[in-house]
Amino acid sequence: MDADNSPEGGGNPLAPDNKEPCPTKLPPSLRNELKARAARLSPPLTLEELFSVVLHAWADEPEEPDTPPVKLTGAAPFTTMLPLGQWAKHKKVCATRNVTFAQGAARAVRRWLEDHPEARPVRRPGDIPRRIVVCNQKGGVGKTTVASGTAQAAAEGTAYLEEVLTLLKRNSLKNRELIERLEQVKASELRVLLVDYDPQGHLTTQLGLEVLPAKGPSLAKAIMGTLEGPLADLVVPLTDARFGGRLAVLPACRDAFLLDAGLATHRSRIRALEVALEPLESDYDVIIIDAPPSLGLSMDAALHFGRRRDGEAPGRSGCLIVVQAEDSSADAYDLLVEQIQDIVTDWAVPIETLGLVVNLYDATRGYIATSSLEGWQSMEEIRCVGVIGDLKEVREAVRLRLPLFTHSPDGVQSIELRTIWKEIS
């Protein structure tokens, strides 16, 4: 980043007194890509810092006479803080080039992204992302915690994992067990899409994002074949540098509770989720679905999406089942297993269970909890890949609307989630 970000008049452009709010509009796809790229730069920039660089670059370089316009249909309001005087300079450049301020901003972003292409991992023909469906038809067991935590573990950067290990080693006696566990974990640094497939939208809100409004563009509309525009426009990257721009979220939508009714008349309802997400698959190494607490048709589509595809290695994709150490979870587990077996039989597809996670475990609750845990851990048909204690860190992160690894990277629950990712990867 060699562009000059200094505002007219000098001074520190990052100082609050040297900035002003600058409202415009950007298509969601451009804004999200710019946000992701800002997080992946070394060192990372904020969105407003990179936007300032982008506007400077566009103003300093002439445009070709036949530059095509950016389609602004569906562009959303975008207000950021820029150095004093930069927005006024942008307006002058737009007037000279006879374009609106929003069109100029969009062209600036598009050209910067085109001029700074990012090296992407090369996929071999036939490569497909891993697909993990985090599920249980019983609500309140903590599917969202596990889906979000495993996604964060899969995307986390090596430097940040090493930083956590260094923090733990400062009190090596107290943290000896955690250190030993974390030393067995390696950062995957994978590109991960986390899909909030639950109409309640807990995953979306817990990560500080907004649930998509009813009747607007959404995954539900993509599933039903009525979405106008690309689904990629709805994907939102998480900007914590810990994830290096590799972790993105497809938010929930308010109208997703109507999916079962819509799928009942869908010609290919079992493949509907797969068809909707197919355009996104080439952009990610892993797609994790936070499934709804349901045994309905939408859950059928999620389970089918996670099946082992032709040519895919065993144990790569499938279901990660979340339970609690109490009796009602056992009943819910039995119902889910029956549903999986019905799909396997009816559609002749292999659906694998990658493991079982016991969540919200608290040994102080006595024999019911401890005996239930022993029962889960001794099951022969499915492997218990992790036990997450009922601690405060997750609840605090939810309250703060932050990713758990952002709020408590060296907490016991974060380390357990990294271990779970290691076990299933």
N, C-alpha and C positions, 0 to 999 in steps of 0.2 A: 504494500500500500504506500505508494510514493506521492499520492495526490496531496495537494496543500489544502488542509482543512481550516486554515486560519480565517476568521471573519474579518471583515473590513474594520480597521481600527486597531488590530492587534489584540493581545491578551490571550488568555487560555480559552480555547473554543469549548472546552468541556466544563468550564465553570458555569453554574446555573445563571448567573447574571449576564452571561454572554450568549444566551440562547433565547429563542422565541418559538412558540407553537406555530406549526405550519400545516394547515389542513389541506388535504387533496384526496384523490381516490386512486385505488390500484385494484386491478383484477386479483382475486384471491390466489390464483396460481403463481403470479409474479411476486406477490408479497410473501407467500409461504416459502417459495424457493429462495428469495433474498434472505429471509430470516434464517433458513437452514444453512445457507452459505456463510452467513455472518458467524454462526456458531462453529462452523468447520474450519474457519481461517486460523492461521497460527501467527500471532496469538489471536484468540477469538475477538470479534467485535460485537457490539450491540447492533440491533437493527437500525437504530437512528444514526449510529456512527457510519455504518456502511452506506446507508441512504445518502448521507452527506457526501461521501466519497463518490458515489454514483452520479449525483447531480453535478459535482465539480467536473467529472470526466466528460459528461455529456455537453456541458457548457463550453468546455475548452476544445472540443473537437467538432468540426463541422459535420453536418449530416449530408448524406447523398440526396440529390434532388428527388429520387424515386423511392425514398424510404417509405415502406408501407405503414399505415397507421396500426396502432394496437387496438383491438376490439375492447371497448370499455363496457359492454353490456354486462351487467351483474357486478361491476366494480363496487367495492365497499369503501366507505369513508375511512381515511387513514390520516391520523394526525400524529406528527412527530416533532421533536425539538431539534432545531437546526441552529447553527451559529448565526448570530445577528448579521443581517444583510444578505445571507445566502438565498433566502426565498425571494427577496426582491430581485436579486440577480437572475434567478431562475425565471421569474416573470418576464424580465426584459428579453432573455434568450427566447422564450416561447413567443413573445410578440414578434421578434425578428424572424422566427421560423414559421410564423402564422399558424400556431397550434395552441390549443387550450393548455392551461397549467397542468390539468390531470393527464392529458395526452402526452405532454412533454415529460412528466414524471414517469409515466409508463414506458415511454420510448427509452428514457435514460436507463431504467432498470433492465429492460429487455436487451439493450445493446451491451451493458456491462456484463450481463450473464453470458451473452454470446461471445464477447471478447475475452472472457475469463472462464473457458470451459474447464470443468472439473473431471479429473481422471476417475473413471468408474471401473469397478472390478469387471473383468470380461467374463461373461457367462458362456459356458459351452452350450452347444445345441442340446436341448432336452433338459437343461438345468431348471429346477423349480425351487421356490423358497420352501423352507420348512413351514409347516402349518400346525399350530398347536391350539387346541380348543380347551380352554379352562372352564370346567363345567361342574354342575350339580344342580338338580332341579329344586333343591331346597335353598331358600334364600337365607342370607345372614351368615353363611359359613365362611365368607371371606374370599370369594372367587376374585373379586376386584383386586384385593391386596396381592394375591398370588400372580394374577395376570400382569399387573403393573410391575411388580417386583422382578419377575423373571425377564420381562422386557427390558427393564433398566439394567439388569445384570448382563444381558446379551449385548447391549449397546455400549456399556461402560468402557472408557478408555484405559489403557494400560497404566498411564502415569497416575491416574486417579486411584486405581486399585492399589498401586504401590504406596501412594500417599496414605491410604487407610491403614495398610500394614505398618507403616512407619509410626503412625499415631498409636496403634495398639502396642507396639514394642516399647514405647516410652514408659509403660507400666507393665512390663513383661510378666511379672508374677501374677498380677490380677487377671491379665488377659491371655494367659498361656494357652488355654484350650481354644480360644478364638483365633489366636495367631496360628496354631497348628492347622486349624481348618482352613483359614484363609490362604495359607501357604500352598494348599493343594489346588487352589483356584487360579485359573488364568483368564485374563480379559479376552473376550471374544471379538469386541469391536465390530459387531455386525450391524447391518442396516435393518432396523426393526420397525414394522408397522403394528401398532397396537389398536385393535378395532373394538370400540365400545358398541357391542351388539345388544346391549341390555337397554330397553326403553326407559328404565329408571335413570340412566345416565350418571350413575355414581362415579364411574371411572373418569368421565369427562370433567365433572365438577371438582373431583378430588385433585386433579392435576392442574386446576386453575383455569380451565377452558370453559367455553360456553356451549351448552347443549343447543343443537340446531333447532330452529323454530319449526313448528308444525306447518305444513303446506309449502315449505321452502325446499331447496335442494337437499338431498339426504341419501344415505345408504339405502334406506327403505325404498325410496323412489328408484334407485338404481336396481334394486332387487326386483321390483315390479316392472321395470322397463320403461319408466316414465320420467327418468331424470334427463333434464336438458343441460348439456354441457358435460365436461369430463369430471369423473368422480375425484380425480387427483386435486381438483380445485378446493375440495373440502378438507384435505389432509393438512394438519397443523403440526409443524415440528416443535419439539421441546428445545428450548434455547440454552439450557444448562450446558456449559462447556464440557462437563463430565461425560456427556453422551456424544460430543463431537458432531452434532447435527445429524446423527444417525438414527435417532429415535423420533418417530412421528406418531400422531394419534389421528384416527378417523373418529370424530366425535359422534355421540349418540344423537338421536333426533326424537322429538316429542311424539311423532306419529308412528313410531316403530311398534307400538302396542297393537296396531291394526294389521301387522304383518301376517299373523296366522290366518286371519279372515281373507286377506288378499291371496295368500299362497294356496288356499283351499281350491281356488279356481285357476291357479297358474298351470300352464301346460307342462312345465318342467320344474316343478316346485323343489324337488330334491337337489337340483343343480343351481337353483336361483342365486344363492349366495356366491357360489364359485364363479358363475358367469359375471356377476356384478364386480367381483374383486379381481377378475382376470387381468384387466388393463393395468393394475397396480403391481402385479407380481414381479415383473422384471426389475422393479426399482428396489426390491427388498430381498434380504437373505432369510428373514424370518417374519411370519405373520402370526400374531397371537390374538385370538378371539376371546374377549370377555363375554361369555355366553349368558343368556338370560336364565333366570330360575324358572324353567318351564320344560314341559315334556311335549310341547306342541310342534307344529310344522316348522316353525322358525328354528327350533332346536334340531330337528331332523336335517335341515339344510346345513346347519353348522357342523354336525357330526359328519355328514357326507363330505363337506369341504376338507375336513381333517383326515379323510381316509388315506391309505397308502396308495399312491397312483402307480400306474404301470411303469416299471423300471426304477421305482424309488426304493432305496434301501430300507429294510425293516428297522423300526425304532426311531425313525427320523421325524415322522409326523404322527399325530394322533391326539388322544384326549389326556389331559391332566386333570384328575378328579380331586376336588377339595372337599374335605369333611371336617367334622369336629369330633372330639372325644366324648360323645354322648349317644344315647340310643336312637334318637330320631334321625341322626345322620346315617345310621346303618340302614334304616328303612328307605330313606331317600336314595342311598347308594344302590340298593337292590332294584329300585324302579328305574334308575338311570341305566344300569347294566342290562335290564330287560329291553329298554329302548334301543340301546346299541346293538344288541343281538338281533332284534327285529329288523333293523336296517341292514345289518350284515346278511341276514337271511333273505329278506325281500328284494334287496338290490344287488346281492352277490358281490359285495365290496368288502375289502379288509379294513376294519377300523381297529387300530391298536390303542391300548391304554398305556401311556408312557410312564405313569406312576400315580401314586396317591400322596396327597399332602394333608397332614393333620394340622389344622389351623386353630388359633386361639386356645392353645393348650395351657391349662393351669392345674398343676398337680395338687394345689391346696384345696381343690374342690373334692378331693377324697377318692374313694374307691371307684365310683362311677367313671370318673375321668381316667384314673390310672388303668383300670381294667379295660376300658374301651380302647385306650392307646395300645395296650398289649395285644388286643384283638386285631386292630388295624395292622400293627407291625408283624403279626404272625400269619397274615393271609398269604396263601400260596398263589392265588390267581393274579395278584397285582402287588407290585413292589412299593413299599412306603419310601418315598424319596426325600421326605423332610417333615420336621415337626416345628411349627412356628409358635412360640410362646405368646401368651396374651399380655403384651407389654404396652407401654404408653407411646412408643415412638410412632407407630402407625397412626394412632388416634391424633397425635399432635400434628403429623404431616397432613392428615385429612383436614384438620381445623385450619391449618395455614394454607391449604390448597397448594401444596408443594409435593414433588416426587419424594418418596421416602429416602432415596439415596442422596438427594439434595439436603434434606432436613437432618438426617442421621446416618451419614455414610459408614460410620464405624459402629453402629448399633448392632445388637444381637440379631434383631429381625432382618436387617440388611445382609448380614453375613449368612444367615440361614437361607435367604433367598438366592444369594450367589451360589451357595452349595447346591440348592435345588436345581438351578440352571446347569451347573456342572453335571449333576446326576442324570439329567435328561438329554444332555447334548453330547 
